[in-house]
Amino acid sequence: MIDLHTHTFFSDGVLIPSELARRAEDAGLKGIAITDHGDSSNIDYIIPRIVSVAIDLNRFMSIKVIPGIELTHVPPPLISECARRARSLGARIIIVHGETIVEPVAPGTNRAALDSDINILAHPGLITEEEVLMAKERGILLEISARKGHSLTNGHVAKLALQTGAKLVINTDTHEPSDLIGRNQAIKIVCGAGLTEDDFNIMQQNASVFL
C-alpha cells in the first residue's frame, strides 16, 4: 500500500512526521507522502522541514517518505503560482484540495489546479467530464478518498475516470493514526466506488512512480 496524502502537526494532523512514518511502516505501507495543508503564508516554512525529515527517515526506515504539500483553499488564480513556488522549495508531490462537496472550496479550483504543475487533484467532488479529460491529458492523478465526507463522490470520480481513461490513486488523507489503512481496507473502498481489485492494483502502480 502506498498513500500519497497525509498530514502532520505542521498543519492539522496530530503526529510529528517520524511517528506518522513509523505508524505507517508498522501498518505495512511501502510509501507515504507527507502533504500538509499550505498556501502562500506557510509553504516556505513547511516544505523545507518535510524535505529535511524525509531525507533523515529514508536513511533508516523501510518505508519511503516523500515530501509534498496540499495547496488548500487557495484562490484559483493563485494556485499555479503557489504550485511553482512549492516545486522550487522541494515538494516532490503537489496536491490541490479539490472541490469536495463537504467544504466551501472556491468554484474553479479543480480547473485551475489542472492547469498547474501538480500531481494529484484530491477529492475533486462533482468534477466535470471536461476536467477529467484535462487530468488525463496532463497526467494528473484523480483521488479516490478514504476520508469520511470526501469519499461521498468517489463513485462519480471513478465512473468518469473509467469512461475517459484518466488515472486514479487511492489515498487516506490521514490526520491521525486511526485514519491509516492497509491494503485490504483500501481494496474495499475502491470496490465501493464501483471499481475492482485490478483497478486498485493499477492505482498502486500509478502511485509507485513517486517512490
C-alpha positions as CSV (number, residue, x, y, z in Angstrom):
1,M,0.0,0.0,0.0
2,I,1.3,3.5,-1.0
3,D,-0.5,6.5,0.5
4,L,0.3,9.9,-1.1
5,H,-1.9,12.1,1.0
6,T,-1.2,12.5,4.8
7,H,-0.9,15.3,7.3
8,T,1.2,16.0,10.4
9,F,1.2,18.7,13.1
10,F,2.7,21.0,10.5
11,S,-0.9,21.6,9.6
12,D,-4.0,19.9,11.1
13,G,-2.6,16.4,11.7
14,V,-1.8,15.2,15.2
15,L,1.6,13.4,14.7
16,I,5.1,14.5,14.1
17,P,6.5,13.2,10.8
18,S,8.6,10.5,12.4
19,E,5.7,9.0,14.3
20,L,3.4,9.1,11.3
21,A,6.0,7.4,9.2
22,R,6.6,4.7,11.8
23,R,2.9,4.0,12.3
24,A,2.5,3.7,8.5
25,E,5.5,1.4,8.3
26,D,4.1,-0.7,11.1
27,A,0.8,-0.9,9.2
28,G,2.6,-2.4,6.3
29,L,2.8,0.6,4.0
30,K,5.5,0.8,1.4
31,G,5.5,4.5,0.9
32,I,3.9,7.6,2.3
33,A,3.8,11.3,1.2
34,I,3.6,14.0,3.8
35,T,1.4,16.7,2.3
36,D,0.4,19.2,4.9
37,H,-2.0,22.0,4.1
38,G,-0.3,25.0,2.7
39,D,-0.8,28.4,0.9
40,S,1.5,31.3,0.3
41,S,1.7,32.0,4.0
42,N,3.4,28.8,5.1
43,I,4.8,26.7,2.2
44,D,8.3,28.2,2.7
45,Y,8.1,27.0,6.3
46,I,6.6,23.6,5.8
47,I,8.2,22.2,2.7
48,P,11.9,22.6,3.7
49,R,11.2,20.9,7.0
50,I,9.4,18.0,5.4
51,V,12.2,17.6,2.8
52,S,14.7,17.5,5.6
53,V,12.9,14.9,7.8
54,A,12.2,12.8,4.7
55,I,15.9,12.6,4.0
56,D,16.7,11.6,7.5
57,L,13.9,9.0,7.8
58,N,14.7,7.4,4.4
59,R,18.2,6.6,5.6
60,F,16.9,4.3,8.3
61,M,13.3,3.2,7.6
62,S,12.0,0.6,5.1
63,I,9.1,2.9,4.2
64,K,9.8,5.6,1.7
65,V,8.8,9.1,2.8
66,I,8.1,11.6,0.1
67,P,8.0,15.3,0.8
68,G,5.0,17.2,-0.6
69,I,2.3,19.8,0.1
70,E,-1.5,20.1,-0.3
71,L,-2.5,23.5,-1.5
72,T,-5.7,24.1,0.3
73,H,-8.5,26.7,-0.2
74,V,-6.0,28.8,-2.3
75,P,-7.9,31.2,-4.6
76,P,-7.9,29.7,-8.1
77,P,-5.9,32.5,-9.7
78,L,-3.1,31.8,-7.2
79,I,-2.9,28.1,-7.5
80,S,-0.4,28.0,-10.4
81,E,1.9,30.5,-8.7
82,C,1.8,28.5,-5.4
83,A,2.5,25.3,-7.2
84,R,5.6,26.7,-8.9
85,R,6.8,28.0,-5.5
86,A,6.2,24.7,-3.8
87,R,8.1,22.8,-6.5
88,S,11.1,25.2,-6.2
89,L,11.1,24.5,-2.4
90,G,11.5,20.8,-3.0
91,A,8.0,19.4,-2.9
92,R,8.0,16.1,-4.9
93,I,4.3,15.7,-4.8
94,I,1.9,18.7,-5.1
95,I,-1.7,18.0,-4.3
96,V,-4.5,20.5,-4.6
97,H,-7.5,20.3,-2.3
98,G,-10.3,19.8,-4.8
99,E,-13.9,20.8,-4.9
100,T,-15.2,18.4,-2.3
101,I,-18.9,18.7,-1.6
102,V,-18.4,18.9,2.2
103,E,-16.3,22.1,2.2
104,P,-16.8,25.5,0.7
105,V,-13.9,25.2,-1.8
106,A,-13.9,28.1,-4.3
107,P,-15.6,27.3,-7.7
108,G,-13.0,26.9,-10.4
109,T,-10.4,25.3,-8.1
110,N,-10.4,22.0,-10.0
111,R,-9.8,23.6,-13.3
112,A,-7.1,26.0,-12.0
113,A,-5.4,23.0,-10.4
114,L,-5.5,21.0,-13.6
115,D,-3.9,24.0,-15.4
116,S,-1.0,24.0,-12.9
117,D,2.1,21.9,-12.2
118,I,0.6,19.5,-9.8
119,N,0.5,15.7,-9.4
120,I,-2.8,14.9,-7.7
121,L,-6.2,16.5,-7.5
122,A,-7.6,15.4,-4.2
123,H,-11.3,14.6,-3.6
124,P,-12.4,16.5,-6.6
125,G,-16.1,16.3,-5.8
126,L,-18.5,16.6,-8.7
127,I,-15.7,17.1,-11.2
128,T,-16.9,17.5,-14.8
129,E,-16.1,15.2,-17.7
130,E,-14.1,18.0,-19.4
131,E,-12.0,18.4,-16.3
132,V,-11.4,14.7,-16.1
133,L,-10.2,14.8,-19.7
134,M,-7.8,17.6,-18.7
135,A,-6.4,15.4,-15.9
136,K,-5.9,12.6,-18.4
137,E,-4.1,14.8,-20.9
138,R,-1.8,16.3,-18.3
139,G,-1.1,13.1,-16.4
140,I,-2.6,14.3,-13.2
141,L,-4.0,11.7,-10.8
142,L,-7.5,11.9,-9.5
143,E,-8.0,10.8,-5.9
144,I,-10.3,8.2,-4.6
145,S,-10.5,9.2,-1.0
146,A,-10.8,7.0,2.1
147,R,-11.7,10.1,4.2
148,K,-15.2,10.5,5.6
149,G,-17.2,13.1,3.7
150,H,-14.7,13.5,0.9
151,S,-15.4,9.9,-0.1
152,L,-19.1,10.7,-0.9
153,T,-18.3,11.4,-4.5
154,N,-15.8,8.6,-5.1
155,G,-18.3,6.8,-7.3
156,H,-18.8,9.8,-9.6
157,V,-15.0,10.3,-9.9
158,A,-14.4,6.6,-10.6
159,K,-17.2,6.5,-13.2
160,L,-15.8,9.4,-15.2
161,A,-12.2,8.1,-14.9
162,L,-13.3,4.7,-16.3
163,Q,-15.1,6.4,-19.2
164,T,-12.2,8.6,-20.1
165,G,-9.1,6.6,-19.2
166,A,-7.9,9.2,-16.6
167,K,-5.6,7.8,-13.9
168,L,-6.7,7.3,-10.3
169,V,-5.0,6.9,-7.0
170,I,-6.4,5.9,-3.6
171,N,-5.3,8.0,-0.6
172,T,-6.4,8.3,3.0
173,D,-6.0,12.0,3.7
174,T,-4.7,10.8,7.1
175,H,-4.8,13.3,10.0
176,E,-4.5,10.9,13.0
177,P,-3.3,7.3,13.5
178,S,-6.8,5.7,13.1
179,D,-7.0,7.2,9.6
180,L,-4.2,4.9,8.3
181,I,-5.5,1.8,6.4
182,G,-3.9,-1.3,4.9
183,R,-4.3,-3.0,1.6
184,N,-7.5,-4.9,2.4
185,Q,-9.4,-1.9,3.6
186,A,-8.2,0.1,0.6
187,I,-9.4,-2.5,-1.8
188,K,-12.9,-2.4,-0.1
189,I,-13.0,1.3,-0.6
190,V,-12.0,1.0,-4.2
191,C,-14.7,-1.6,-4.8
192,G,-17.2,0.5,-3.0
193,A,-16.6,3.2,-5.7
194,G,-17.6,0.7,-8.4
195,L,-14.1,-0.4,-9.3
196,T,-12.3,-3.7,-8.9
197,E,-9.2,-5.1,-7.2
198,D,-7.4,-4.9,-10.5
199,D,-8.2,-1.2,-10.6
200,F,-6.7,-0.9,-7.1
201,N,-3.5,-2.6,-8.3
202,I,-3.3,-0.1,-11.2
203,M,-3.8,2.8,-8.7
204,Q,-0.8,1.4,-6.7
205,Q,1.3,1.3,-9.9
206,N,0.3,4.9,-10.5
207,A,1.5,5.8,-7.0
208,S,4.7,3.8,-7.2
209,V,6.3,6.2,-9.7
210,F,6.9,8.6,-6.8
211,L,8.9,6.1,-4.7
